[in-house]
């Protein structure tokens, strides 16, 4: 190989490396933008859904569907308020990925909020409004309010937050009293475990 051909080969190698590095940099930039923009986009989406669900929650049609236990998956079921965390969102019926775009959903096989039995609700922690982002900050004695289409109630937390494997479905088991269970992924950004909140009925709230 001549000196000229060696030089040309070296030049081509440098140009290839430069293009490759530029491509990798662009890819990393796109990945970074995606990681930042995805939660933001889902939060905006959830906000729009919540506006619609809030109107649906007040409708006479939903009141009757609630009494008959015929609320459709993805429809408004109740409003949950957690004063300590400044949480105030409408919970939908169902925990399918589509339903949970609202931020929080009711496990369909569990009791209705404020009824006898274990009413269980799942919520996102990092996306779609992240209503359950700070459940780990709740403590025994804190209150959780429910506002259903036909009335409301207040639950009081009976146990500090605890963690279970995602396969442990016993937290959804029914109870003989009026109880509430909240579930979310743990730690934040991971589905490795489930963070659990347990609460018991404290008092009813009359529908205005």
C-alpha positions in Angstrom: 0.0 0.0 0.0 1.4 3.4 -1.0 1.7 6.3 1.2 -1.1 8.1 -0.6 -3.5 5.1 -0.3 -2.7 4.8 3.4 -3.5 8.4 3.9 -6.8 8.0 2.0 -7.7 4.9 4.1 -7.0 6.8 7.3 -9.1 9.7 6.1 -12.0 7.4 5.3 -11.8 5.7 8.7 -11.9 9.1 10.5 -14.9 10.2 8.5 -16.7 6.9 9.3 -15.9 7.3 13.0 -17.2 10.9 12.9 -20.5 9.9 11.3 -20.9 7.0 13.7 -20.3 9.1 16.7 -22.7 11.7 15.4 -25.3 9.1 14.9 -24.8 7.7 18.4 -25.0 11.2 19.9 -28.2 11.9 18.0 -29.7 8.6 19.2 -28.8 9.3 22.8 -30.3 12.8 22.5 -33.5 11.4 21.2 -33.7 8.8 24.0 -33.1 11.5 26.6 -35.8 13.8 25.1 -38.1 10.8 25.1 -37.5 10.0 28.8 -38.2 13.6 29.7 -41.2 14.2 27.4 -43.1 11.0 27.9 -44.1 11.7 31.5 -45.0 15.2 30.6 -47.1 14.1 27.7 -49.0 11.5 29.8 -49.6 14.1 32.5 -51.2 16.5 29.9 -53.3 13.6 28.6 -54.4 12.7 32.1 -55.4 16.2 32.8 -57.8 16.3 29.8 -59.3 12.9 30.8 -59.9 14.2 34.3 -61.9 17.1 33.0 -64.2 14.8 31.2 -64.5 12.3 34.0 -65.3 15.0 36.5 -68.4 16.0 34.4 -69.4 12.4 34.0 -69.2 11.8 37.8 -71.9 14.3 38.4 -74.3 12.9 35.8 -77.7 11.3 36.8 -76.9 8.4 34.4 -73.8 7.5 36.3 -75.7 7.6 39.7 -78.1 4.9 38.4 -75.2 2.9 36.9 -73.4 3.0 40.2 -76.4 1.8 42.2 -76.9 -1.1 39.7 -73.1 -1.8 39.8 -73.0 -1.4 36.0 -70.3 1.3 35.7 -68.4 0.5 32.5 -64.6 0.0 32.5 -62.9 3.4 32.0 -66.0 5.3 33.3 -66.0 7.5 36.4 -66.5 5.7 39.7 -65.5 7.9 42.5 -63.4 10.9 43.5 -60.5 10.3 45.9 -59.0 13.0 48.0 -55.9 12.6 50.1 -55.5 15.8 52.1 -52.0 15.1 53.3 -50.7 14.7 49.7 -53.0 17.3 48.1 -54.4 14.5 45.8 -57.8 15.1 44.2 -58.6 12.9 41.2 -61.5 10.9 39.7 -61.0 7.2 39.9 -62.3 5.1 37.0 -63.7 1.6 37.0 -61.1 -1.0 36.0 -57.3 -1.3 36.1 -56.6 -2.1 32.5 -53.8 -0.1 30.9 -56.4 1.9 29.0 -58.4 2.7 32.1 -55.4 3.7 34.1 -54.6 6.5 31.7 -57.0 8.4 34.0 -54.4 8.0 36.7 -56.2 5.7 39.1 -58.6 2.8 38.7 -60.8 0.6 40.9 -60.2 -3.2 40.9 -63.5 -4.4 39.5 -63.6 -7.6 41.7 -63.4 -5.6 44.9 -66.1 -3.7 46.9 -67.4 -0.3 45.8 -66.0 2.6 47.8 -67.8 3.1 51.2 -69.5 -0.3 50.9 -68.9 -3.2 53.2 -65.8 -5.1 52.0 -62.4 -4.2 50.7 -62.5 -1.4 48.0 -59.1 -1.5 46.2 -57.7 1.2 43.9 -54.5 1.2 41.8 -52.8 4.4 40.7 -49.8 5.5 38.7 -46.7 6.9 40.5 -44.6 8.5 37.7 -46.9 9.0 34.7 -50.5 9.9 33.9 -50.8 12.6 36.5 -48.9 10.4 39.0 -51.7 10.7 41.7 -50.0 8.1 43.9 -46.5 9.4 43.6 -46.1 10.1 47.3 -48.1 7.3 48.9 -45.0 6.3 50.9 -45.4 9.6 52.8 -48.7 8.6 54.3 -48.8 7.5 57.9 -51.2 5.8 60.3 -54.1 8.1 61.2 -54.1 10.1 57.9 -57.4 10.3 56.2 -58.6 9.4 52.7 -61.9 10.8 51.4 -64.2 9.2 48.8 -66.9 11.1 46.9 -69.1 8.6 44.9 -72.1 9.4 42.7 -74.5 8.5 45.6 -72.6 9.6 48.7 -69.2 9.6 50.3 -67.1 8.6 53.3 -63.9 9.1 55.1 -61.3 6.3 55.6 -58.5 6.5 58.2 -55.2 4.7 57.6 -54.6 1.9 60.0 -51.1 0.9 59.1 -48.0 2.6 57.7 -47.2 1.9 54.1 -45.7 -1.5 53.4 -44.4 -3.4 50.4 -45.4 -6.8 48.8 -44.3 -8.7 45.7 -46.4 -7.8 42.6 -47.7 -11.4 42.6 -49.2 -11.1 46.1 -52.9 -10.6 45.4 -54.0 -11.2 49.0 -54.1 -7.5 49.5 -57.3 -7.5 47.4 -59.0 -10.1 49.5 -62.5 -9.1 50.8 -63.1 -8.0 54.4 -66.1 -8.1 56.7 -65.8 -4.4 57.5 -65.6 -1.3 55.3 -62.0 -1.1 54.3 -59.8 0.5 51.6 -56.6 -0.6 49.9 -54.4 1.6 47.7 -51.7 0.0 45.5 -48.9 1.5 43.4 -45.6 0.5 41.9 -42.5 0.5 44.1 -39.9 2.0 44.0 -40.7 4.9 41.7 -40.1 4.0 38.1 -40.1 0.3 38.8 -42.7 -2.4 38.9 -40.5 -4.7 41.1 -42.8 -4.4 44.1 -46.1 -3.0 45.2 -46.6 -0.3 47.8 -49.7 -0.8 49.8 -51.9 1.5 51.9 -54.6 0.1 54.3 -57.4 2.1 55.7 -60.7 1.5 57.5 -64.0 3.4 57.3 -64.3 6.3 59.7 -67.5 8.1 58.8 -70.0 8.7 56.0 -70.4 12.0 54.2 -73.9 12.9 53.0 -74.3 13.7 49.3 -74.8 17.4 48.8 
